[in-house]
Amino acid sequence: MTLYAFRLAPDSTSLEEAEVIDRSRYGWEFLEQTIALWRLVDPARADAIAAVKDRASDARGDYTRFTGDDLAALVSLIDGVNDAIIAAGIVDDEWRVPPERLEELARQVPGMELTTERPFDSKTYALGEVMINAVSLRNFLSDALRAGCVVVHD
């Protein structure tokens, strides 16, 4: 589910007159994954991100929009998740999960890919792959915020 960064025309709130600056093809999924990552180490922060997402989703209109303060809040709330996961000892410095925790974490974090055929020790990086998605999302949202864009979920 794609997130788009739109630059609105001056004095307009219409997406029809806006220019698409960037997109994150899996941005919505990455947002859900990021919430799950924060739930591992800071459930209150995960709830705060979910509240911003829900507020934007519940607003009137055809699309979910993140603007201004909500967009800035998302960037701030997402930032630091990887360091927090490392500090909590969930992954090591190379972002590997201890093999005995893989199944447990896969149940908690959407996007951890353990079903594909690949070497077992490669699967220990599955949470790290989701952590990379969180970095990608933060960068996308941060760039959109700096550019004065509205981020829209289609």
Secondary structure, 3 states (H helix, E strand, C coil): CCEEEEECCCCCCCCCCCEEEEEECCHHHHHHHHHHHHHHHCHHHHHHHHHHHHHHHHCCCCCEEECHHHHHHHHHHHCCHHHHHHHCCCCCCCCCCCHHHHHHHHHHCCCCCCCCCCCHHHHCCHHHHHHHHHHHHHHHHHHHHHCCCEEEEC
